[in-house]
Amino acid sequence: MNSEQQSTPGDFPKTLPWPARAGGAPHVPGGPTEIIGNLKALLENVAGNSGYDRSFTWPGADTPTELRKVLHLMGTCGLLVREGRPTRLRLTEAARHFLATSDELYLIGVLHANVRFIGEALAAVGEGATHVELNRVAVEQYGLGWGSLDQVRRRVYWLRAAGLVEFWSNGRIVLTERGRQFLPLLEPAKPEDLPHRRRIRVTDLELPEPPALLAAGLESLDQTALRERKIPTGYVAGGWRVEGISRLMNAAVPEIDREGFTDFCVEEFGVAESSAEQTLQTLRALGFLTQVGSDAFAVSDLGASCLASGEALDFIRLLHMKVALVGETLDTITDEVKSAGLVDLLACRYPGAQLTREETTRRVALLLETGLAERIGLVIRRTELGTALVRTLPLLNPSDDIDPAGEAVGDHPGPPQAAESVANVPNWRELLAAEIVRAATDSADYQRFERAVAGAFRALGLEAEAHGGSKKTDVVIDLWRSPTDRLRVAVEAKTDGEGLVTDQDVKFLRLGEHRARHGAQRTLLVGPRFDARVQREAAEGGVALLTAEQLADAVLRHGRTPLAPHEISGLVTVTDASGLEPAWQAAERRQDVLSQVLLALWRSGNDPADIEHNAGALGVRDIWRETKGALDTPLERQEIEEALEFMASPFVAAVAQHHGDHVITAPPALVAARLRALAAVIDAAGGPGTAAEGTVTDPPEPSPQPDPGPAPRERRAAAVAVAEGVDPRLVRKWAKNQGRVISERGRLSSGLIKDYWRAHEPRGE
């Protein structure tokens, strides 16, 4: 369709509200001149074959790709719909219209209606903009939180493919005449109207009163009852959604037998019979259903009261009564919390609970669905409704211990006030991360930032020498990447009270001298933020830049998902630390795969139907089917096979072969214990590069802080016991290696902690 035949706004699908639009733009292989043709080929292929579990070959490609992977990269863009069981694909009305007309502008209208920052990107181009400038608009004005330019580049590709913008050789994206004519046909979202721009005002919001029975149950919750709530939520057909749970409960009114419940789950949610049985067990364990006959079940009195009220908040209240850390999760996301950091934050506040990433995600999904929380890019925050509700819930006191099986743990021996105060203090990685960010703007004490930076690199598993002093290199780090490859990096740490390092603060010629003096191959500049001139000169001189916030995030994330040395080297050798994101995502993916495969086998090994049918064994396809709804991206065959091979190794011995399938041979808790035992053996072995030298797991060197003056007893005790981030377990381990007698519990003496730090002081020049 030429420019004289442009679509009108009435032709486009209705633009979804901003929160409902997808965050990821569709990815189709090829350049701007090829992607629309490749997209047509995909849509035509689906129109002729609605099968889902098959392969597809892109035009010009040599090898086919699994269609599931193709659809994952397409995302939710308004062109394809998955439905039914087995899963089938269907073109949307918008996709059929596009195929019939080949209207490129209509395609952009469809993408704008379903994907964030399509029309908004076109509007942001203005008189010309770079990818970096567009990304800054997306992050700062639209709250998208992108750490790389990938998503911006995808959008620019589609705009270029439709002839709306051009990419000039100077790196700028410029509107074409066609783009100028087309822009008024779209209605870009206004940043000031978006959720992340609205201030949360805590008001006396009037909540619906809970039913009398539910209110009485909440009132009876004391700390003992809160500790005894179950941690695992269990499997529920249709996922952990209030709407799905209410449908399952309604099916049991007035009552239903086991076979009827199984048939209902299979027909309504398209799950296997074994999954239906798991759902029944979960709903019974949580108190939603109760057994009323030899093989008959009905909604419990509490469940019936929630159904009668019809209020989604009552389901959350009931779940809070039965499941650990539901209301506590809502309480934790006070302002804005990054999704990736919520697991660690909850573990810090409630160290006995140990929620997995999957369990945390289920709780957050319920809060998002019921409007108690909202997601802005990578950040989750509590809404006004959530603030009002959490004030009415009895909550577990932070640091109270919970046994993973759901049983309360007895009090630890030792002074009660010391034990409580220690548990109330964040772990040393969190303290170090906070110190890095704070010290970066403390211009009055630049050595404080140097110490924090050196400690950060030790926490990342690198050898770090803190030098400092006038005209000296601040920190030199050595990174062992392989037996034949070691990387030495000279690090300059720059503070600035305003939080921005300018070209007046950095002498790039001197940085080169420092690199040569220490025989380093690379130079790294660390600071709060860097202005455009510093970024330009660093790029020209081959100097890597790393902000304090990026370094702090790396410390936290490495504690949860450690990376290999060659992967960590990307943090100190590139100008964009977000380039490390794929490595972290891959490592986290492997953890998720292992967890999901293990849990699927465990469920099958405890499912009466599976045991009778196949002795609780599952094949690779069975595992894929059982886990496909647990993660955003279903498991690949190779991922499942790699996880099975690892768990079948003699070191883990958690999986065995059974007539070509796989059966679990140990409970997940025992598997975790074996892995922890292996880690302990490696830690205790000593030698270079192990925990014995403090290069990986030991806390970093503490930064001296000014005396805060008189403090409550719990703060003073915490300061002694934790010593600004020291891990008491490591102090005890070191003391035993020195032949010193020390108790397993209780408060550590300040003298012992000082001796520990003295033994771990870095050696200077």
C-alpha positions in Angstrom: 0.0 0.0 0.0 1.5 3.3 -1.0 1.5 6.6 1.0 -1.6 7.8 -0.7 -3.5 4.8 0.6 -2.5 5.0 4.2 -4.7 3.3 6.8 -6.9 5.5 9.0 -7.1 5.2 12.8 -10.5 3.5 12.5 -8.8 0.6 10.7 -6.5 -0.3 13.5 -7.3 -2.6 16.4 -8.1 -0.8 19.7 -5.0 0.1 21.6 -4.8 -1.8 24.8 -4.2 0.0 28.1 -0.5 0.5 28.8 -0.2 -2.2 31.6 -1.9 -4.8 29.3 0.4 -4.2 26.3 3.4 -6.5 25.9 6.9 -5.3 26.9 8.8 -7.2 24.3 8.6 -6.4 20.6 8.3 -9.4 18.2 11.6 -10.7 16.8 11.8 -11.9 13.2 15.2 -12.8 11.7 16.5 -10.6 8.9 17.1 -7.0 8.2 14.6 -4.2 7.9 14.0 -5.1 4.2 13.3 -8.7 5.0 11.4 -9.0 8.3 8.0 -8.2 6.9 8.3 -10.8 4.2 9.5 -13.3 6.8 6.6 -12.5 9.0 4.2 -13.1 6.1 5.8 -16.5 5.5 5.2 -17.4 9.2 1.6 -16.3 9.2 0.9 -18.1 5.9 2.5 -21.2 7.3 0.3 -21.1 10.4 -2.8 -20.4 8.3 -2.1 -23.6 6.5 -1.1 -25.7 9.5 -2.4 -24.9 12.9 -0.2 -27.5 14.6 1.9 -26.2 17.5 4.4 -29.0 18.3 6.3 -28.9 15.0 9.1 -27.0 13.3 9.2 -24.0 10.9 11.9 -22.9 8.5 12.4 -19.2 7.9 12.8 -18.1 4.3 16.5 -18.3 3.4 17.4 -20.4 6.5 19.2 -23.8 6.1 17.8 -25.5 9.1 14.3 -25.6 10.7 13.5 -24.0 14.1 11.0 -25.4 16.7 7.8 -23.4 16.3 7.5 -23.0 20.0 10.8 -21.1 20.0 9.6 -18.9 17.1 6.4 -18.1 18.9 8.2 -17.2 22.1 10.3 -14.7 20.1 7.1 -13.3 18.6 5.7 -12.6 22.0 2.2 -11.2 22.5 1.9 -8.9 19.5 -1.7 -9.4 18.4 -1.1 -11.6 15.5 -1.3 -15.2 16.8 -3.4 -17.0 19.4 -2.8 -20.3 21.1 -5.8 -22.3 22.2 -7.2 -25.8 23.0 -5.6 -29.0 24.0 -3.5 -30.2 22.3 -2.4 -26.7 21.6 -3.4 -25.2 18.2 -2.5 -21.9 16.6 -4.9 -19.4 15.2 -4.4 -16.2 13.3 -6.1 -13.2 14.8 -8.5 -11.1 12.7 -5.7 -8.4 12.5 -3.2 -11.0 11.1 -5.7 -12.1 8.5 -6.3 -8.5 7.4 -2.6 -7.9 7.1 -2.1 -11.0 5.0 -5.0 -10.0 2.7 -3.8 -6.4 2.2 0.0 -6.4 2.8 -0.6 -3.1 4.5 2.6 -2.3 6.3 1.1 0.7 8.1 -1.7 -1.4 9.4 0.9 -3.9 10.8 2.5 -1.0 12.7 -0.9 0.0 14.0 -1.4 -3.6 15.2 1.9 -3.7 16.9 1.3 -0.3 18.5 -2.0 -1.5 19.9 -0.4 -4.6 21.5 3.2 -3.7 22.3 4.6 -0.9 24.4 6.8 1.8 22.9 6.0 1.3 19.2 4.2 4.5 18.4 5.9 6.1 21.4 9.3 5.4 19.8 8.1 6.9 16.5 7.1 10.0 18.4 10.3 10.1 20.4 12.4 10.2 17.2 11.5 13.9 16.7 14.1 15.6 14.7 16.4 12.7 15.0 17.6 10.4 17.8 20.1 7.6 18.4 19.3 4.2 19.8 20.8 5.2 23.1 18.6 8.4 23.2 15.5 6.4 22.4 16.4 3.8 25.1 16.8 6.7 27.6 13.3 7.9 26.7 11.9 4.4 27.2 13.6 4.0 30.6 13.2 7.5 32.1 9.8 8.6 30.7 8.0 5.2 30.1 9.5 3.2 33.0 10.5 0.2 30.9 13.7 -0.5 32.7 15.7 -1.9 29.8 19.3 -2.7 30.5 20.4 -3.1 26.8 19.5 -1.6 23.4 18.0 -4.8 22.1 14.3 -3.9 22.5 14.8 -0.4 21.0 16.6 -1.9 18.0 13.7 -4.3 17.4 11.2 -1.5 17.3 13.4 0.6 15.1 13.7 -2.3 12.7 9.9 -2.5 12.3 9.6 1.2 11.8 12.4 1.1 9.2 10.7 -1.9 7.5 7.5 0.1 7.1 9.4 3.1 5.7 8.6 5.3 8.7 12.2 6.1 9.7 15.6 5.9 8.2 18.9 5.0 9.8 21.7 7.4 8.8 25.4 6.6 8.8 26.0 9.0 11.7 24.0 6.7 13.9 20.8 8.7 14.0 17.3 7.6 13.3 15.3 10.1 11.3 11.6 10.3 10.4 10.7 10.0 6.7 7.9 12.0 5.1 5.8 8.8 5.3 6.5 8.7 9.0 5.5 12.3 9.5 2.2 11.7 7.8 1.6 8.4 9.7 2.4 9.6 13.2 -0.8 11.6 13.8 -2.8 8.4 13.1 -1.5 6.8 16.3 -2.2 7.8 19.9 1.0 7.4 21.8 0.7 6.9 25.6 1.5 10.1 27.6 4.2 9.5 30.1 2.5 11.6 32.8 -0.6 9.3 32.6 1.3 6.0 33.1 1.2 4.2 36.4 4.9 4.7 37.3 4.4 8.5 37.1 1.5 8.4 39.6 2.4 9.0 43.2 1.1 6.5 45.6 -1.0 8.2 48.3 -1.7 6.3 51.4 -5.3 7.2 52.4 -7.9 5.7 54.6 -9.2 3.5 51.7 -12.3 1.6 52.8 -11.8 -2.1 52.3 -14.7 -4.6 52.0 -15.1 -6.4 55.4 -14.1 -10.1 55.4 -16.8 -12.6 56.1 -17.3 -13.3 59.8 -15.7 -16.7 59.7 -12.7 -15.4 57.8 -12.3 -12.4 60.1 -12.3 -14.8 63.1 -9.6 -16.9 61.5 -7.4 -13.9 60.8 -7.9 -12.6 64.3 -6.7 -16.0 65.7 -3.4 -15.8 63.9 -0.6 -15.4 66.4 3.1 -15.7 65.7 3.0 -19.5 66.3 0.2 -19.9 63.8 1.9 -17.7 61.3 5.1 -19.8 61.6 3.2 -23.0 61.0 1.7 -22.0 57.6 2.8 -24.0 54.6 5.6 -22.7 52.4 5.1 -24.8 49.2 1.9 -23.6 47.5 1.6 -26.8 45.4 0.3 -27.3 41.9 -3.1 -25.9 40.8 -4.6 -26.5 37.4 -4.9 -23.2 35.5 -2.1 -21.6 37.5 -2.2 -19.6 40.7 -5.0 -17.1 39.8 -8.0 -16.2 41.9 -10.3 -16.6 39.0 -9.0 -20.2 38.4 -9.1 -21.2 42.0 -12.7 -19.9 42.4 -13.8 -22.0 39.4 -12.3 -25.1 41.0 -14.0 -24.4 44.2 -17.4 -23.8 42.5 -17.1 -27.2 40.9 -17.3 -28.7 44.4 -20.6 -27.0 45.2 -22.5 -28.7 46.8 -20.0 -31.6 46.4 -18.0 -33.6 43.8 -16.4 -37.0 43.6 -12.8 -37.6 42.7 -13.6 -38.7 39.1 -15.8 -35.7 38.6 -13.2 -33.3 39.8 -10.6 -35.0 37.5 -12.9 -34.7 34.5 -13.6 -31.0 35.3 -9.9 -30.2 35.5 -9.1 -32.0 32.3 -12.0 -30.4 30.3 -11.7 -26.9 31.7 -7.9 -26.5 32.0 -6.6 -29.1 29.5 -4.3 -30.8 32.1 -3.4 -34.5 32.6 -5.3 -36.6 35.1 -2.3 -36.7 37.3 -2.2 -32.9 37.4 -5.9 -32.9 38.4 -5.1 -35.2 41.3 -2.3 -32.9 42.4 -4.7 -29.9 42.2 -7.2 -31.7 44.5 -4.5 -32.5 47.0 -3.3 -28.8 46.9 -6.8 -27.4 47.5 -7.4 -29.8 50.4 -4.1 -29.0 52.0 -4.8 -25.3 51.8 -8.2 -25.6 53.3 -10.3 -24.7 50.2 -11.8 -28.1 49.9 -12.6 -30.8 52.5 -13.4 -34.5 52.3 -17.1 -35.2 53.0 -17.3 -38.9 52.0 -15.2 -41.9 51.1 -14.4 -40.3 47.7 -16.3 -37.1 47.8 -15.2 -33.5 48.4 -16.9 -30.2 49.0 -15.9 -26.5 49.6 -14.8 -25.9 53.2 -16.7 -23.4 55.3 -13.9 -20.8 54.9 -13.9 -21.4 51.1 -17.6 -21.1 50.9 -17.6 -17.8 52.7 -15.1 -16.5 50.1 -17.2 -17.7 47.3 -20.3 -16.0 48.8 -18.6 -12.7 49.2 -17.2 -12.7 45.7 -14.4 -10.5 46.8 -10.9 -11.3 45.4 -9.4 -9.8 48.5 -11.0 -12.5 50.6 -9.2 -15.2 48.6 -5.9 -13.4 49.4 -6.9 -13.2 53.1 -7.6 -16.9 53.1 -4.4 -17.7 51.4 -2.5 -15.5 53.9 -4.0 -17.7 56.6 -2.8 -20.9 55.1 0.3 -20.1 53.1 3.5 -18.6 54.4 4.6 -15.1 53.3 1.6 -14.0 51.2 0.8 -10.9 53.2 4.5 -10.6 54.1 5.5 -10.4 50.4 3.0 -7.6 50.0 4.5 -5.9 53.1 8.0 -6.3 51.7 7.4 -4.4 48.4 6.9 -1.2 50.2 8.0 1.2 47.5 9.7 -0.3 44.4 11.4 -3.7 44.4 13.2 -5.2 41.4 11.6 -8.6 40.5 15.0 -10.3 40.5 15.9 -9.0 44.0 12.6 -9.9 45.8 13.7 -13.5 46.5 16.8 -12.3 48.3 14.9 -9.5 50.1 12.4 -12.0 51.5 15.2 -14.4 52.5 16.8 -11.6 54.4 13.7 -10.6 56.3 12.4 -14.2 56.8 15.6 -16.3 56.7 13.8 -19.5 57.7 11.3 -19.5 54.9 13.6 -19.9 51.9 11.1 -19.3 49.1 12.2 -20.4 45.7 12.0 -18.1 42.7 8.9 -20.0 41.5 7.2 -19.7 44.9 7.9 -16.0 45.0 6.6 -15.6 41.5 3.3 -17.3 42.4 2.7 -14.9 45.3 3.6 -11.9 43.2 1.2 -13.0 40.4 -1.7 -13.2 42.9 -0.9 -9.7 44.2 -0.7 -8.3 40.6 -3.9 -10.0 39.6 -5.9 -8.6 42.5 -4.5 -5.1 42.1 -2.6 -5.1 45.4 0.7 -4.6 43.5 1.7 -3.3 40.0 4.6 -4.0 37.7 6.4 -1.1 36.1 9.1 -2.5 33.8 11.3 -4.6 36.0 10.0 -3.1 39.2 7.1 -4.2 41.4 5.5 -1.9 43.9 2.5 -1.9 46.2 -0.6 -0.1 45.2 -2.8 2.0 47.5 -5.2 -0.9 47.8 -2.3 -3.2 48.8 -1.1 -0.7 51.4 -4.6 -0.6 52.9 -5.0 -4.4 53.0 -1.5 -5.1 54.5 -2.3 -2.9 57.4 -5.2 -5.1 58.3 -3.3 -8.5 58.2 -1.5 -10.1 61.1 2.1 -10.5 59.8 5.0 -12.7 60.8 7.7 -10.8 62.6 10.8 -10.4 60.4 13.5 -13.0 61.1 11.2 -15.6 62.7 12.4 -19.0 61.6 10.1 -21.3 59.6 10.9 -24.9 58.8 10.6 -25.6 55.1 8.2 -28.5 55.9 5.9 -26.1 57.5 6.8 -26.7 61.2 8.0 -24.1 63.6 11.6 -24.2 64.5 12.6 -24.0 68.2 14.4 -21.0 69.6 18.2 -20.8 69.1 20.3 -21.0 72.3 22.1 -17.9 73.3 21.0 -14.4 74.4 17.6 -13.7 72.9 18.3 -10.0 72.1 21.5 -10.9 70.3 19.8 -13.6 68.1 16.9 -11.3 67.2 19.1 -8.3 66.3 21.5 -10.4 64.2 18.6 -11.8 62.2 17.2 -8.3 61.6 20.4 -7.2 59.9 20.8 -7.8 56.1 23.4 -10.3 55.0 26.9 -9.0 54.1 26.3 -8.9 50.4 23.3 -6.6 50.8 25.3 -4.4 53.2 28.2 -4.3 50.8 25.9 -3.4 47.8 24.4 -0.5 49.8 27.9 0.6 50.9 29.1 0.7 47.3 26.3 3.0 46.2 26.6 5.3 49.3 30.3 5.5 49.2 30.3 6.5 45.5 28.9 9.9 46.4 31.0 10.4 49.6 33.6 12.9 48.2 34.9 13.6 51.7 36.2 10.1 52.0 37.3 8.8 48.6 39.1 5.9 50.3 35.8 4.6 51.5 34.7 4.0 47.9 38.1 2.4 47.1 37.6 -0.1 49.9 34.0 -0.9 48.8 35.1 -1.4 45.2 37.9 -3.8 46.3 35.5 -5.7 48.5 33.0 -5.9 45.7 35.5 -7.6 43.4 36.5 -10.0 46.1 32.9 -10.9 46.5 32.8 -11.6 42.8 35.6 -14.2 43.2 38.5 -12.0 42.0 41.8 -11.3 43.6 41.8 -7.6 44.5 44.7 -5.5 45.7 43.7 -2.2 47.3 46.5 0.4 46.7 45.2 3.9 46.9 47.1 7.1 47.8 48.0 10.1 45.7 48.8 9.3 42.1 48.5 5.6 42.8 46.2 3.0 41.2 43.2 2.5 43.5 42.6 -1.2 43.0 44.3 -3.9 40.8 42.3 -7.0 40.1 43.4 -10.4 38.8 41.0 -12.7 37.1 41.8 -16.3 36.5 39.9 -17.3 33.3 41.7 -20.5 32.4 45.0 -22.3 33.1 46.6 -20.3 30.3 44.7 -17.0 30.6 44.8 -14.5 33.4 43.4 -11.0 33.1 44.9 -8.1 35.1 42.8 -4.9 35.3 43.8 -1.5 36.8 40.8 0.0 38.5 40.2 3.7 39.1 37.4 4.5 41.6 36.0 8.0 41.3 33.5 9.6 43.8 31.4 12.6 43.2 29.0 14.4 45.7 26.6 15.2 42.9 26.6 11.6 41.6 28.1 12.4 38.2 31.8 12.0 37.2 32.8 14.5 34.5 35.8 14.8 32.2 37.3 17.3 34.8 37.5 14.4 37.3 39.3 11.9 35.1 42.8 12.1 33.7 42.8 9.4 31.0 46.5 9.8 30.3 47.2 8.9 33.9 45.0 5.8 33.7 47.2 4.5 30.9 50.3 5.0 33.1 48.6 3.1 35.9 47.9 0.2 33.6 51.4 0.1 32.4 52.9 0.3 35.9 51.0 -2.8 37.1 51.3 -4.8 33.9 47.6 -4.7 33.4 45.9 -5.5 30.1 42.8 -3.4 30.8 41.6 -0.3 32.6 38.3 0.0 34.4 36.7 3.2 35.7 34.1 2.9 38.5 31.9 5.8 39.7 28.4 6.8 40.5 27.6 7.9 36.9 29.5 9.3 33.9 28.8 12.3 31.7 28.8 12.1 27.9 32.3 13.3 27.5 33.7 10.7 29.9 31.8 8.0 28.0 33.1 9.2 24.7 36.8 9.5 25.9 36.5 6.1 27.6 35.3 4.5 24.3 38.1 6.1 22.4 40.7 5.0 24.9 39.4 1.4 25.4 38.6 2.1 29.1 35.6 0.1 30.5 33.0 2.0 32.6 31.1 0.6 35.5 28.6 2.5 37.6 28.4 1.9 41.4 24.8 0.7 41.0 25.9 -1.8 38.3 28.6 -3.1 40.6 26.3 -3.4 43.5 23.7 -5.3 41.5 26.5 -7.7 40.3 27.5 -8.4 43.9 23.9 -9.3 44.8 23.2 -11.3 41.7 26.4 -13.2 41.9 25.5 -14.3 45.4 22.3 -15.9 44.1 23.6 -17.1 40.8 27.4 -17.3 40.6 29.0 -16.9 37.2 32.2 -18.5 35.9 35.4 -16.2 35.9 35.4 -15.9 32.1 31.8 -14.7 32.3 32.5 -12.2 35.1 35.4 -10.8 33.0 32.7 -9.2 30.8 31.9 -6.9 33.7 35.3 -5.3 33.7 36.2 -5.2 30.0 33.2 -3.7 28.2 31.6 -0.2 28.2 28.1 -1.6 28.8 27.8 -3.8 31.9 24.4 -5.0 30.7 26.3 -7.2 28.2 26.6 -9.6 31.1 22.9 -10.0 31.3 22.7 -13.0 28.8 25.2 -15.0 30.9 23.2 -14.4 34.1 19.9 -15.2 32.4 21.4 -18.5 31.1 22.7 -19.4 34.6 19.3 -18.6 36.2 17.6 -20.6 33.4 19.7 -23.6 34.2 18.7 -23.3 37.9 15.0 -23.1 36.9 15.3 -26.1 34.6 16.9 -28.2 37.3 14.3 -27.3 39.8 11.3 -27.8 37.5 12.6 -31.2 36.3 13.2 -32.4 39.8 9.8 -31.2 41.0 8.0 -32.9 38.1 9.7 -36.2 38.8 8.9 -35.9 42.6 5.3 -35.1 41.9 5.0 -38.1 39.6 6.8 -40.3 42.1 4.1 -39.4 44.6 1.1 -39.5 42.3 -0.9 -42.7 42.8 -2.1 -42.7 39.2 1.4 -42.3 37.8 2.8 -44.9 40.1 0.1 -47.4 39.0 0.5 -46.5 35.3 4.3 -46.3 35.0 5.9 -46.7 38.5 6.1 -42.9 38.8 8.6 -42.6 35.8 8.4 -39.8 33.2 9.9 -39.5 29.7 11.4 -36.2 28.4 8.1 -35.4 26.6 6.1 -36.1 29.8 8.4 -33.7 31.8 8.0 -31.0 29.1 4.2 -31.4 29.3 4.2 -31.3 33.2 6.4 -28.2 33.3 5.3 -26.1 30.3 3.1 -23.8 32.3 5.6 -23.2 35.1 8.0 -20.9 33.3 7.5 -18.1 30.7 9.5 -20.1 28.2 8.8 -23.9 28.2 11.7 -26.2 28.7 13.6 -27.4 25.7 14.3 -31.1 25.1 18.0 -30.5 25.4 17.6 -28.6 28.7 15.6 -31.5 30.2 18.1 -34.1 29.1 21.0 -32.1 30.5 19.2 -31.8 33.8 18.4 -35.5 33.9 22.1 -36.4 33.1 23.3 -34.1 35.9 21.0 -35.6 38.5 21.7 -39.1 37.4 25.5 -38.7 38.0 27.0 -40.6 40.9 27.7 -37.3 42.8 24.0 -36.5 43.0 22.3 -39.9 42.3 18.8 -38.4 42.3 17.5 -39.9 39.0 17.5 -43.5 37.6 16.5 -45.1 34.4 13.2 -47.1 34.3 12.4 -48.8 31.0 13.7 -45.8 29.0 12.0 -43.2 31.2 13.3 -41.5 34.4 12.3 -41.9 38.0 13.4 -39.9 41.0 15.3 -41.8 43.7 15.6 -39.1 46.4 13.3 -36.3 47.8 14.2 -32.8 46.6 15.3 -31.8 50.1 17.8 -34.7 50.1 19.1 -33.7 46.7 19.6 -30.1 47.9 21.4 -31.5 51.0 23.7 -33.6 48.8 24.6 -30.5 46.7 25.2 -28.4 49.8 27.4 -31.2 51.2 29.5 -31.3 48.0 29.9 -27.5 48.3 31.0 -27.8 51.9 33.7 -30.4 50.9 35.0 -28.1 48.2 35.0 -25.1 50.5 36.9 -27.1 53.2 39.5 -28.3 50.8 41.5 -25.1 51.0 44.0 -24.0 48.4 44.0 -21.1 45.9 40.6 -20.0 44.5 38.6 -21.7 47.3 36.7 -20.3 50.2 39.7 -20.9 52.5 41.4 -17.8 51.0 38.2 -15.7 51.1 38.2 -15.1 47.4 34.7 -16.3 46.7 32.5 -16.7 49.8 34.2 -14.6 52.5 32.8 -11.2 53.2 34.7 -8.1 51.9 36.9 -5.8 54.0 34.6 -3.6 56.1 34.6 0.2 55.7 35.1 2.1 59.0 32.0 4.2 59.7 31.6 7.2 62.0 30.3 6.5 65.5 26.5 6.8 65.2 26.2 7.6 68.9 23.9 5.8 71.4 21.8 3.2 69.7 19.1 0.7 71.0 20.4 -2.5 72.4 19.4 -4.5 69.3 21.4 -2.2 67.0 24.5 -2.4 69.2 24.2 -6.2 69.3 23.7 -6.4 65.6 26.7 -4.3 64.9 28.9 -6.6 67.1 27.4 -9.8 65.7 27.4 -8.8 62.1 30.2 -6.3 62.0 28.9 -4.6 58.9 28.4 -7.6 56.8 30.6 -10.4 58.3 29.1 -13.8 58.0 29.2 -15.4 61.5 29.6 -18.9 59.9 32.8 -17.9 58.2 34.2 -16.3 61.4 33.5 -19.6 63.3 35.1 -21.6 60.5 38.2 -19.4 60.5 38.5 -19.6 64.3 38.3 -23.4 64.3 41.0 -23.6 61.7 43.1 -21.4 64.1 42.5 -23.9 66.9 40.3 -21.5 68.9 37.4 -22.7 70.9 34.1 -21.1 69.9 30.5 -21.9 70.5 28.2 -22.8 67.6 25.5 -20.4 68.6 25.2 -17.0 70.3 26.9 -13.6 69.7 30.4 -13.3 68.4 32.8 -11.2 70.4 34.1 -7.9 69.0 37.7 -9.1 69.6 37.2 -12.3 67.6 35.7 -10.3 64.7 38.6 -7.8 64.8 41.1 -10.8 64.7 39.2 -12.2 61.7 39.4 -8.9 59.8 43.1 -8.5 60.7 43.8 -11.9 59.2 42.0 -11.0 56.0 43.4 -7.6 55.5 44.5 -7.0 51.9 48.2 -6.6 51.2 49.2 -3.3 49.7 52.0 -2.4 47.3 
